Amino acid sequence: MDRYLVINNLEIVFNNVVLVLKGISMEVPEKGIVALLGANGAGKTTTLKAVSGLLDYENGDITDGSIEFMGRIISGEAPEEIVCLGISHVPESRRIFTDLSVSENILAGAHTRKDKIEIMADHVKVVDYFPILGSRSSQRALFLSGGEQQMLSIARALMSRPKIMMLDEPSLGLAPLVVKEIFTILKDINRDQGTALLLVEQNAKQALKLAHYGYIMENGKIVLDGKSEKLKENEDVKEFYLGITEESKRKRYSEVKHYKRRKRWLS
């Protein structure tokens, strides 16, 4: 698989003071699924905003490194230009247009396109992935459940015909069965459309089950990466991201793996 998105030694500062990303490097291959994992405040959302061109709206600046998409440097490009190039962003907390209908929300994702006939054909395809949205097409989006709103946010992003879709915490606040359904649909989209996925998640178990490759961030740095199957077998990942522990092995604080892990990863 060819490299689609390449982030190289990216450094980001907010308000000319706070260093948030500290030289991270990662890539998303063509048709690949990549998970970006880490605790709150690790820098995951900032990474997605940098790719989407949204840093200016939050007083963030790229002070070093680059972002490359299909061989083109896109660091500093306008958000609408980045969408036209084939990168869509499904933000945290959905951010749908609650006063618009479900159908109007979906069509809003095609605002950069002019091909009206194909837009309507894509609308049909998108609803095929999310039948519940089709059955509620004229309903105001405000009245959808949390899971349905997340589906709507993904459906809207698909309307731009993205080559890469970036999703920020798609499982946040959703019931396990709904999360499982959404992740199954994402897998189908990747398979059917060839859309690469960059998935920011705290639900490491679901993310690594879906992804081909994963990166783990702590304090603005990539501290571990590898194929998903390999990461799932890593003892630190098991304990601190998958919740798999052996309580009988816990000792005093200085001997707990978390202490050793941080000393090893962040030194």
N, C-alpha and C positions, 0 to 999 in steps of 0.2 A: 504493500500500500504506500502511495506517495504521501508526503507530508503536506497537510493543508494549512494548518495553523501552527506557527512556530513563535514561541515567546523566548527571547534570548536575553538573559542577564538583566531582567527588568527591575528597575528601581523607581518607586513612587513616593513622593512627599506630599503631604497635605498641609495647606496653609503656610508653606515655606518653612515648616518646622518639624512636623511629625513624619518620620520615616516609617512607612507602612509596609512596603515590599522591599526586600533587601537582596536584590539580585537573583530573582527566580528565573529558572529556565524550564520549559516544558513544551510538549508538542501534541497536536491531535492529528492523526493520519486520516487520509481519505477513507470515508465510510467507517471510521473507527468510533469506539465508545470509550471515553476517558472519564474517570472519576477524580475529582479534586476534593480531598477529605481534610477535616481539621476542625478544631473547636471554634466557638465564637471568637471573633477578633483575630483569627489567624491570618486574614488577608484574602480569603477566597472570593468574597463578593467584590472586593477592590480589583482583583484580577479580571473578573468578567467585565466590570465597568471600564477598565482600561482597554480591553479588546473592543467593546462597543462604542468607545469614544465618548463616554459619559463623565469622565473625570472633571472636565471644566465646570460642570454644574455643581461640583462639590469642592471646588478650590484644590483639586488634586493635579499634580504635574508629574510627567515622566521625566526623571532627571538622569536616567541612564538606561541603556539597553534598547531593545526594539521589539515590535510586534510585526510579524510577517504573515500574510495570507496569500497562498498560491503564488509565491514568489514576489509579492508586492508589499513594500513597507506601508503599513496602515497606521502606524503611531501618529496620533494627532489629526487623523481624518475626522470629518464630521460624521455624526451618528447616522444620518440619512444615507450618506455615501457608503458607509460600512454595511448597512442593510442591503443596499443595491448590489454590493459585491457578493453577497450570499451568506451573511452572518446574522442570525436572529437571536434575540435575548429574551428569555422568559424570566422576568424578575421575581424576586422573593415577594410573597404576599399578593401574588397574582396581578393586582393593579388593573383590573378590568374596568370598562366604562359602565358603571352601574345604572346609569340613566338610559343606556341604549339597550336594544333587544339583543338576544343571543346572536342572531344572524348579523346584525349590524356590527357587533363586536368582531365577529369572524372576518367580515369584509374589510374592517378597518386595518387588518393585517396586510392587505394588498394595496395600501395607499401609495406605494412607490411604483405600482404597475399601471399600465395603460391598456392592456389586452383584455377587454371586458368579457369577451366570450370565454376565454381560458380561465379568467378569474372565477366565473360562475361554475365552470367545470371543476375547478380546484375546490370550490366550496362544497360541492357534492362529495368529492373524494375525502375531504377533511371530516365531514359529518359521518362518512362510512367508518372512520376510526372511532368516533364518539357518537354513537346513535342517540344517546340521551340528549345531546345538543340539538339534534335534528327534530326530536319530538317536542322541544321547547324553543324552537327557533324564534317565535314571535314574543316570547316572554321576556320581561325585563331581566337583565343579568343580575340585578340586585337580589332577586329571589332564588337564585341557585344556591345549592349547598356548597360548602367549602371544596369538596372534591370536584363538583361540577364546574366551579369557577376555575379550578386548576386546569381541568380539561379544556375549558374555554380559552384560557391563556395560551396553552400549547397549540390549540387549533388556530388561534389568531396568528401565532408565530409561523405556523406552517404555510400560511397564505402568501408569504413573501418568497416561497420556494427556496428555502435556505439550503446551502451546502453544509453549513454547520449550525446546529441549534444549541445554544448555551442555556442551561436551566439552573436557576438558583433556588435550592432547597424545595424541590417540587413535592416532597413528602411532608413538609412542615404543617403540623396541626391536623393531619388527616388520619383517619382510622386505618389500621393495618390492611384490611381487605381492599380499601380504596387505593392505598399505596401500591399494593400488589397489582391491581387492575391497571393503574396508570403506567407502572413500569413495564408491564406486559405490552401495552400499546406502544410505548417508546421503543421497545425491542422490535415490534412489527414495523414501525416507521423506519427505523434504521435498516431493516432487512428489505423492505419493499421500495423505499425511496432512495436508499443509499445515503441518507442524511447522517452526517457525523454528529456525535453528541458529546458535549462537554458538560458534565454533571457535577455541580457543587452540592454536596450533601453532608449532613451529620448522621444520617442513617447509613452507616458504613456497610452493614450487612446487605441491604438491598442494592446499594450502589455497586459494590464489588461483585454481586451476583450478575448484574447487568453489564458492567464494564469489561472491556478487554484489558485495560491498563489503568493503573491508579497512581496518584501522587498524594503525599501527605504533607500538609503545611503546618508549621508551628511558628508563631511570632514572625510572620513575614518571610519565612524561608521554606524551601522544599527540603524536608529532612529525610524522606524516604520515597522511593518509587519502584515500580516493577509491575510485572504482569499480575492481574487480579488474583489468579490462583496462588501465586507465590506470596502475595501480600496477606491473603487469608490464612496462610500457614505461619506467618511471622508471629513470634510470641508476644512482642509488644503490641502489634496490631490486634491480636486476639484479645489481649487484656484491656487495652485502653480505647479501642474502637468497636470491637465486636462483643465486648462484655463477657468474654470467656475467661474465667479465672478459676484457680484452685485455692480456695480460702485457706486450706491447711498449709499452704506454702508461704503465706504472708508472714513477714517478720517485722522488726522495728523499722521506723521510717527510713533510716539510712540504708536499709537493705531492700526496700521495696523497689520493684522494677521501674516505677515512674521516676524515681530519683536517678537511677542508673541510666535510664533511657534519655532523660533530658540532658544529663551530663555528657552522654555519648553523642546524641544528635545535634546539640546546640553548641558544642565546644568548637 
